[in-house]
Amino acid sequence: MNPEVPITHLLYLHGFRSSPLSSKARKLCRAIHALRRNVLWWSPQLPASPAEASQCIAAGTKDWPAERMAVVGSSLGGYYANWLAERKRCRAVLLNPAVQPARSLASSVGRQSRWHAPEQHFDFHAAYLDELRALAVPQPANGGQTLAIIAKGDEVLDWREMAQHHAGAHMHILDGSDHSLSDFDAHMARILAFLGLRAA
């Protein structure tokens, strides 16, 4: 990873039950386009099926240049981002990334609603847990091109598990904060610098 090479393509992957309307996605999009309006931004609404989500992600980034692209993923989106970064050998920013989502989402099998549109529902099937396992990256090899921002105050995921799994990454561990990184603004400069868009 050469931080002096600015990205030209950025993919943002939201978490479980979230959407492209998430606060982090919107803030990052505004910050990036305030610096470089020509950066191609893509933040799709991911299908509930992990297999379909991975197909969507792979197809949408198929022709993106690895050296000048990056993926940012939050929670379950961080799991997908790690999977993509291993395939593309591109930069990745993981925000409280899920490590064992098949385990943590087992209790979520059934009818679900979206955080930003509670009137919208989707079914999360038991078969999706196996689809998640199929996307696992047991020992990430792309750590040198990965920035992991992990909050000890995460009330959903175990920060120790996240830190151990991504031990080879550029790690930024927060003493507090929470799963949604409600202090996201405080980490924007670090993220932008990692993406080659601004000095830290």
Secondary structure, 3 states (H helix, E strand, C coil): CCCCCCCCEEEEECCCCCCCCCHHHHHHHHHHHHHCCCCEEECCCCCCCHHHHHHHHHHHCCCCCHHHEEEEEECHHHHHHHHHHHHHCCEEEEECCCCCHHHHCHHHCEEEEECCEEEEEEEECCHHHHHHHHCCCCCCCCHHHEEEEEECCCCCCCHHHHHHHCCCCEEEEECCCCCCCCCHHHHHHHHHHHCCCCCC
